[in-house]
């Protein structure tokens, strides 16, 4: 206390951080993304990636997938705080290690190189469902789907084959099997 | 063909259907169509404030003292931004407010138009929800939904932003059917198993304590009655947070006084040493818990709260019961009666040692202070005010600072909804406009704002509102010429470097009262204090009471920040006995 001259207490012990994927079903209305994202920034939670799109045009439901890190207590708070927002219908939470959940990210890679290198680049992507979306005689655009860390390492390793531009989505998630999250 | 109404008419029709009798507001360009319609709705009375923050706090005072939502109506731009402090205050203290703001016409939104601001953007983090109404056909539904969101679950402020063109456009008016659940959000989420577990814990406890908060008040007067019933049935000691004062009678022997940073010695020590803590509608705020790692280390903790996100937010609990206090307490009492659990006798025996220990802590008399015959001690002023007003059904509001803590310590509340104070946000300037709102809601009752001279100057302009509507509020200023709580922290923690905490050039409050057209009274000595207070109470007009108090007095007891409950700093009397030197104090 001798060194703490504050009206507030000092921070408690540091705890281990886990990575979680939070999926939020919301009414697709004006400002709803700002509400969700503002909740994270306002309360000091992390966002590693974010993916959002409408999934039900009839009922105007959007699905937001957020990758976040936090202590178990913080992750609990994130879920509970999200559930309090008026446009939020339900919130799912998956640990990244969870084997019953599929996580995928998509990336677009643009290569500018000679034909030999372009072929090698495509070859290097072959484990990640590569699709050539555009091709000229000195460039191509390849789409891959993979895990976050796989895309991380790919975008590093492919530099040598003329990778000039990367565009990637945040992670999206879905449970395996016939179950759906209620 | 059903009748068509303008947006402005729809606003008032909604207010009528929501049984709103008073709105607090301030006109401006973007709400003029609504103000134009006011004359056609006689059941709704508009109270003209002098600043939009005042409208917000007045609506808060109105809401806190009645349990009904407070409504404010302000214009776009500065009108909305001025209301932000009050909205945040209401958000922190769970006060139901509906704030209606005007907005520039829809075609001008986003063009930096005159008095335009992103109102829904600015108020998103300080409301439960807000709406920008872009289609006249949505207006009625949004208005009704706003009231529903504000008043259900954990109450809080909401905001409806209505562009000026929408106020002119016409539509049908639909009354609103309440959904059973708003987007699947249910508020009672507990089972009989939880209740049985609670009763099991209660029957086993040897050192129990009830720790109650503002949730009891928000749950309605019935909740306070049920709480009393449960506390009497169990014979357990009870302490309350700042916001919960009044839900249990303060003069009852089972009441240990307020807990927390300036709580009593017995309440804080009991919290530290208990083996069962039953939190009823409180939120483990940092002013309550002190050092979180050493907070009540040996106890099983039960948390009853309507807000699931309050559970395990700051303190991990062993049993969480998510639900409305009234309904949880009803189930608990019912179960006790049904099982004929006669622990009212056995329990009292089981906890007799605990009560003995509490009596020892009590005998410290931690709220005592050193009296004086020359200067008015602020604690003495509150005590006298209490003694002279306790037979009336008095409503007390406060500003923020030392006077607020002294009021909480020395004014004894016996009923809920009689105590309006800014706890979570700690808004200086809250008390005067809140008193305006309380007096509007309870025209015949005695309403006193216990104030500090620094706080009250922040919203002093609302005296003009009080005078305009003949609201006989009493502004009881404990004037020590300092921002007292700031000075106290500087004394204890910053080597008495009183940086900017002294207010030079204070106004003459008596003359100021006269300038506003109300009554000014000044008390300088303890001897004349009673007579002056009686003079104030006998004045049927707004009064500014300038009570000149000891300038150096500090508010004790106190848990220094970063310390647990069992390491309290007691008042000067105790410190003399323990010979704590000035140096020791700065180290805490």
HADDOCK unambig.tbl for C-alpha pairs under 7 A between the chains (distance, minus, plus):
assign (segid A and resid 1 and name CA) (segid B and resid 562 and name CA) 6.59 0.50 0.50
assign (segid A and resid 1 and name CA) (segid B and resid 587 and name CA) 6.94 0.50 0.50
assign (segid A and resid 1 and name CA) (segid B and resid 588 and name CA) 6.08 0.50 0.50
assign (segid A and resid 2 and name CA) (segid B and resid 587 and name CA) 5.06 0.50 0.50
assign (segid A and resid 2 and name CA) (segid B and resid 588 and name CA) 6.46 0.50 0.50
assign (segid A and resid 5 and name CA) (segid B and resid 493 and name CA) 5.91 0.50 0.50
assign (segid A and resid 7 and name CA) (segid B and resid 561 and name CA) 5.77 0.50 0.50
assign (segid A and resid 8 and name CA) (segid B and resid 561 and name CA) 5.62 0.50 0.50
assign (segid A and resid 8 and name CA) (segid B and resid 562 and name CA) 6.75 0.50 0.50
assign (segid A and resid 9 and name CA) (segid B and resid 290 and name CA) 6.92 0.50 0.50
assign (segid A and resid 9 and name CA) (segid B and resid 291 and name CA) 6.12 0.50 0.50
assign (segid A and resid 9 and name CA) (segid B and resid 561 and name CA) 5.21 0.50 0.50
assign (segid A and resid 9 and name CA) (segid B and resid 562 and name CA) 3.99 0.50 0.50
assign (segid A and resid 10 and name CA) (segid B and resid 562 and name CA) 5.99 0.50 0.50
assign (segid A and resid 12 and name CA) (segid B and resid 293 and name CA) 6.72 0.50 0.50
assign (segid A and resid 35 and name CA) (segid B and resid 124 and name CA) 6.94 0.50 0.50
assign (segid A and resid 77 and name CA) (segid B and resid 309 and name CA) 6.15 0.50 0.50
assign (segid A and resid 77 and name CA) (segid B and resid 313 and name CA) 6.52 0.50 0.50
assign (segid A and resid 80 and name CA) (segid B and resid 308 and name CA) 6.46 0.50 0.50
assign (segid A and resid 80 and name CA) (segid B and resid 309 and name CA) 4.91 0.50 0.50
assign (segid A and resid 81 and name CA) (segid B and resid 309 and name CA) 5.85 0.50 0.50
assign (segid A and resid 86 and name CA) (segid B and resid 129 and name CA) 6.63 0.50 0.50
assign (segid A and resid 86 and name CA) (segid B and resid 183 and name CA) 6.97 0.50 0.50
assign (segid A and resid 89 and name CA) (segid B and resid 183 and name CA) 5.58 0.50 0.50
assign (segid A and resid 89 and name CA) (segid B and resid 184 and name CA) 6.65 0.50 0.50
